[in-house]
Amino acid sequence: MAKFKTWVKAARPRTVLLSFSGVLLGGFLAFDQLRSLSPSKGRPYLVMLFAALTAVLLQILSNLANDYGDFKKGTDSAKRVGPQREMQSGAINEKEMKRGLAFTALLCLISGALLIFVFAGLTWKELAVFAVLGLGAVLAALLYTLGKRPYGYRGLGDLFCFLFFGWAAVAGTFYLATKSLDFSVLLPASAMGLLSNAVLNINNMRDHENDRTSGKNSLVVKLGLKKAFVYHCLLISGAFVFLTIYLVLHQTAWYTYLFVVLFLLFLKELIAIKKTNPELLDPFLGRQVKQSFLLVVVYGILLMI
């Protein structure tokens, strides 16, 4: 029987902060709008809590599924340069991982159901939309590396990461908290999607050689390392552009633009990534997650002042 600390490692805690960041950004945007609107008929604090819990559980589910899928397909071989995974090391066997996946998927469904059926105060039409979105998120978490044709092996991981960790997390949280449509929210939601893709891109640049020889055709494998780095620069730059345009459209105070100072921190990382061999990129993954979270916190606080 795998120990609790083994399951914690399999959940990859350093990536969990990323899924929370999208919900947090959506919450900041929602509370900024709620200041000028009549109070929501729902309970925005409970909505935020369960949206965050659901997002974190989906991230863990995706991580466990990735562990299982890559192991079964032989991608997690001795040549892999990233941290050794739990099935790869033998710390969790196949039967235990299947149970872990089923249990985590169940928790995702329970948390998501409480969110949309109990706390969000949605109409039946809204319930139908978010129920489909929730089931889609669970399937997306599982099918990244599982199944006969996992989309992560066809270079589509970035697209799904953008949609679910960007648009769904930010815009979904915003709507659940405010019960209002504001398509300009897709700008910061897109920024969060790009930042999430940046984390995935570092992971895939690190694993580029092993993925290529194992038949895992990630976007980095398709682009090659040089173009993947250019793509990475565009992801970071694009995130700041989208966040800035949102502030311009909403005519916010001058000090809200101070978040751009953080670009210097991201620029420093880009320069370091450029000088680092791909197999040594693992520390940058965790730092990218933390920097993205810091950007969300600073952006949100400046918006709320």
C-alpha positions as CSV (number, residue, x, y, z in Angstrom):
1,M,0.0,0.0,0.0
2,A,1.4,3.3,-1.1
3,K,2.1,5.8,1.8
4,F,0.4,9.1,2.1
5,K,3.6,11.1,1.3
6,T,3.9,9.0,-1.9
7,W,0.5,10.1,-3.0
8,V,1.4,13.7,-2.2
9,K,4.5,13.4,-4.4
10,A,2.3,11.9,-7.2
11,A,-0.1,14.8,-6.9
12,R,2.9,17.2,-7.7
13,P,2.1,20.0,-5.2
14,R,4.3,22.5,-7.0
15,T,1.8,22.6,-9.9
16,V,-1.3,22.9,-7.8
17,L,-0.7,26.6,-7.2
18,L,-1.2,27.2,-10.9
19,S,-4.7,25.9,-11.0
20,F,-5.5,28.0,-7.9
21,S,-4.1,31.1,-9.6
22,G,-6.8,31.0,-12.4
23,V,-9.6,30.8,-9.9
24,L,-8.0,33.6,-7.8
25,L,-7.7,35.9,-10.9
26,G,-11.4,35.2,-11.7
27,G,-12.2,36.1,-8.1
28,F,-10.3,39.3,-8.2
29,L,-12.1,40.4,-11.4
30,A,-15.5,39.3,-9.9
31,F,-15.1,41.3,-6.7
32,D,-13.9,44.3,-8.6
33,Q,-17.1,44.3,-10.6
34,L,-19.3,43.4,-7.6
35,R,-18.3,46.7,-6.0
36,S,-20.2,48.6,-8.7
37,L,-23.1,46.2,-9.0
38,S,-25.9,45.0,-6.7
39,P,-24.8,42.1,-4.6
40,S,-24.9,38.7,-6.3
41,K,-27.9,36.5,-5.4
42,G,-25.3,33.7,-4.9
43,R,-22.7,33.3,-2.3
44,P,-19.4,34.5,-3.9
45,Y,-17.1,33.5,-1.1
46,L,-18.4,29.9,-1.1
47,V,-18.3,30.0,-4.9
48,M,-14.7,31.0,-4.8
49,L,-13.8,28.3,-2.2
50,F,-15.4,25.5,-4.1
51,A,-14.2,26.7,-7.5
52,A,-10.6,26.7,-6.1
53,L,-11.1,23.3,-4.5
54,T,-12.5,21.9,-7.8
55,A,-9.7,23.4,-9.8
56,V,-7.0,22.0,-7.5
57,L,-8.6,18.5,-7.6
58,L,-8.7,18.6,-11.4
59,Q,-5.0,19.5,-11.4
60,I,-4.2,16.6,-9.1
61,L,-6.3,14.3,-11.3
62,S,-4.5,15.4,-14.4
63,N,-1.1,14.8,-12.7
64,L,-2.1,11.3,-11.6
65,A,-3.4,10.5,-15.0
66,N,-0.2,11.8,-16.5
67,D,1.8,9.5,-14.2
68,Y,-0.3,6.5,-15.2
69,G,-0.5,7.2,-18.9
70,D,3.1,8.0,-19.5
71,F,4.1,4.9,-17.5
72,K,1.8,2.6,-19.4
73,K,3.0,4.0,-22.8
74,G,6.7,3.6,-21.8
75,T,7.4,7.3,-21.9
76,D,8.6,7.3,-18.3
77,S,11.7,5.4,-19.1
78,A,15.2,5.5,-17.5
79,K,16.1,8.2,-20.1
80,R,13.6,10.6,-18.6
81,V,15.4,13.6,-17.1
82,G,12.6,15.1,-14.9
83,P,11.9,14.0,-11.4
84,Q,11.1,10.3,-11.1
85,R,7.4,9.6,-11.0
86,E,5.7,7.3,-8.6
87,M,4.7,4.5,-10.9
88,Q,8.0,4.7,-12.7
89,S,9.8,4.2,-9.3
90,G,7.4,1.4,-8.3
91,A,6.1,3.4,-5.3
92,I,2.6,3.1,-6.6
93,N,1.4,0.1,-8.6
94,E,-1.1,0.0,-11.4
95,K,-4.0,-1.2,-9.2
96,E,-3.4,1.5,-6.6
97,M,-3.1,4.2,-9.3
98,K,-6.4,3.2,-10.9
99,R,-8.1,3.4,-7.5
100,G,-6.4,6.8,-6.9
101,L,-7.7,8.1,-10.2
102,A,-11.2,6.9,-9.5
103,F,-11.2,8.4,-6.0
104,T,-9.8,11.8,-7.2
105,A,-12.3,11.9,-10.1
106,L,-15.1,11.3,-7.7
107,L,-13.9,14.1,-5.5
108,C,-13.8,16.4,-8.5
109,L,-17.4,15.5,-9.4
110,I,-18.6,16.0,-5.8
111,S,-16.8,19.4,-5.4
112,G,-18.0,20.5,-8.8
113,A,-21.6,19.4,-8.0
114,L,-21.6,21.3,-4.8
115,L,-20.3,24.4,-6.6
116,I,-22.9,24.6,-9.3
117,F,-25.9,22.9,-7.7
118,V,-25.7,24.3,-4.2
119,F,-23.6,27.4,-3.9
120,A,-23.7,29.2,-7.3
121,G,-27.5,29.7,-7.5
122,L,-27.7,28.9,-11.2
123,T,-30.7,28.6,-13.4
124,W,-31.4,25.2,-15.1
125,K,-29.9,26.4,-18.4
126,E,-26.8,27.6,-16.6
127,L,-26.6,24.4,-14.6
128,A,-26.6,22.4,-17.9
129,V,-23.8,24.5,-19.3
130,F,-21.6,24.2,-16.3
131,A,-22.3,20.5,-15.8
132,V,-21.1,19.8,-19.3
133,L,-18.1,22.1,-18.7
134,G,-17.3,20.2,-15.5
135,L,-17.5,16.8,-17.1
136,G,-15.4,18.1,-20.0
137,A,-12.8,19.2,-17.5
138,V,-12.6,15.8,-15.8
139,L,-12.4,14.1,-19.2
140,A,-9.7,16.5,-20.3
141,A,-7.7,15.8,-17.2
142,L,-7.9,12.1,-17.8
143,L,-7.4,11.9,-21.6
144,Y,-4.2,14.0,-21.7
145,T,-2.2,10.8,-21.6
146,L,-4.8,8.1,-21.2
147,G,-6.7,6.2,-23.9
148,K,-5.7,5.0,-27.3
149,R,-5.3,8.5,-28.7
150,P,-4.3,10.8,-25.9
151,Y,-4.3,14.5,-27.0
152,G,-1.1,15.2,-25.1
153,Y,0.7,12.8,-27.5
154,R,-0.6,14.8,-30.5
155,G,0.6,18.2,-29.6
156,L,-2.8,19.4,-28.3
157,G,-1.9,19.8,-24.6
158,D,-1.3,23.5,-25.0
159,L,-4.8,24.1,-26.5
160,F,-6.6,22.3,-23.7
161,C,-4.4,23.8,-21.0
162,F,-5.3,27.3,-22.4
163,L,-9.0,26.6,-22.5
164,F,-9.4,24.9,-19.0
165,F,-6.7,26.6,-17.0
166,G,-7.3,30.0,-18.7
167,W,-10.8,30.6,-20.0
168,A,-12.7,28.1,-17.9
169,A,-10.9,28.8,-14.6
170,V,-11.0,32.6,-14.9
171,A,-14.1,33.4,-16.9
172,G,-16.0,30.5,-15.2
173,T,-15.2,31.7,-11.7
174,F,-16.1,35.3,-12.7
175,Y,-19.5,34.2,-14.0
176,L,-20.3,32.0,-11.1
177,A,-19.6,34.8,-8.7
178,T,-21.3,37.7,-10.5
179,K,-24.0,36.0,-12.7
180,S,-23.0,38.4,-15.4
181,L,-21.3,38.2,-18.8
182,D,-18.3,40.4,-19.6
183,F,-16.4,39.3,-22.6
184,S,-13.5,41.5,-21.7
185,V,-12.8,39.0,-18.9
186,L,-11.5,36.7,-21.6
187,L,-8.5,39.0,-21.9
188,P,-7.1,38.2,-18.4
189,A,-8.4,34.7,-18.8
190,S,-6.3,34.4,-22.0
191,A,-3.3,35.8,-20.0
192,M,-3.8,33.0,-17.4
193,G,-4.0,30.5,-20.2
194,L,-0.7,31.7,-21.7
195,L,1.0,31.5,-18.3
196,S,-0.3,28.0,-17.8
197,N,1.0,27.0,-21.3
198,A,4.4,28.5,-20.3
199,V,4.6,26.0,-17.4
200,L,3.7,23.2,-19.7
201,N,6.2,24.4,-22.3
202,I,9.0,24.3,-19.7
203,N,8.0,20.8,-18.8
204,N,8.0,19.7,-22.5
205,M,11.3,21.4,-23.3
206,R,12.9,19.6,-20.4
207,D,11.4,16.2,-21.6
208,H,11.9,17.0,-25.3
209,E,14.4,14.3,-26.1
210,N,12.7,11.5,-24.2
211,D,9.3,12.5,-25.6
212,R,10.6,12.5,-29.1
213,T,12.1,9.1,-28.9
214,S,9.1,7.7,-27.1
215,G,6.6,9.0,-29.6
216,K,5.0,11.7,-27.5
217,N,4.6,14.4,-30.0
218,S,4.2,17.4,-27.7
219,L,4.1,20.9,-29.3
220,V,7.8,21.2,-28.4
221,V,8.7,18.1,-30.3
222,K,6.8,19.4,-33.3
223,L,8.3,22.8,-33.1
224,G,11.9,21.9,-32.1
225,L,13.7,23.5,-29.1
226,K,14.6,26.8,-30.8
227,K,11.1,27.6,-31.9
228,A,9.8,26.4,-28.6
229,F,11.8,29.0,-26.8
230,V,10.5,31.7,-29.2
231,Y,7.0,30.4,-28.4
232,H,7.8,30.6,-24.7
233,C,8.8,34.3,-25.1
234,L,5.5,35.0,-26.9
235,L,3.5,33.3,-24.1
236,I,5.0,35.5,-21.4
237,S,4.8,38.7,-23.5
238,G,1.3,37.9,-24.6
239,A,0.1,37.5,-21.0
240,F,1.3,40.9,-20.1
241,V,-0.3,42.4,-23.2
242,F,-3.7,40.9,-22.5
243,L,-3.6,42.0,-18.9
244,T,-2.7,45.6,-19.9
245,I,-5.5,45.8,-22.6
246,Y,-8.0,44.8,-20.0
247,L,-7.0,47.7,-17.7
248,V,-7.1,50.1,-20.7
249,L,-10.6,49.0,-21.6
250,H,-11.8,49.4,-18.0
251,Q,-10.1,52.8,-17.6
252,T,-8.5,51.8,-14.3
253,A,-6.2,54.1,-12.2
254,W,-2.7,54.7,-13.3
255,Y,-1.2,52.6,-10.4
256,T,-2.9,49.4,-11.6
257,Y,-0.3,49.4,-14.5
258,L,2.5,49.0,-11.9
259,F,2.1,45.2,-12.4
260,V,4.2,45.5,-15.5
261,V,7.3,45.9,-13.3
262,L,7.1,42.2,-12.7
263,F,7.9,41.7,-16.4
264,L,11.5,42.2,-15.4
265,L,11.3,39.1,-13.2
266,F,9.9,37.1,-16.1
267,L,12.5,38.6,-18.5
268,K,15.3,37.5,-16.1
269,E,13.9,33.9,-16.2
270,L,13.7,34.0,-20.0
271,I,17.3,34.9,-20.3
272,A,18.3,32.1,-17.8
273,I,16.2,29.6,-19.7
274,K,17.9,30.5,-22.9
275,K,21.3,29.8,-21.4
276,T,20.2,26.5,-19.7
277,N,20.4,23.0,-21.2
278,P,17.0,21.5,-21.6
279,E,17.6,18.6,-19.3
280,L,18.4,21.1,-16.5
281,L,15.2,23.1,-16.8
282,D,13.2,21.5,-14.0
283,P,13.8,24.2,-11.4
284,F,12.3,26.8,-13.8
285,L,9.0,24.9,-13.8
286,G,8.4,25.5,-10.2
287,R,9.6,29.1,-10.4
288,Q,7.2,29.8,-13.4
289,V,4.3,28.6,-11.3
290,K,5.3,30.8,-8.4
291,Q,5.9,33.8,-10.6
292,S,2.5,33.4,-12.3
293,F,0.9,33.3,-8.9
294,L,2.7,36.4,-7.8
295,L,1.6,38.2,-11.0
296,V,-2.0,37.3,-10.3
297,V,-1.8,38.5,-6.7
298,V,-0.1,41.8,-7.5
299,Y,-2.5,42.4,-10.5
300,G,-5.5,41.6,-8.4
301,I,-4.5,43.7,-5.4
302,L,-3.8,46.7,-7.6
303,L,-7.2,46.3,-9.3
304,M,-9.0,46.1,-5.9
305,I,-7.3,49.2,-4.4
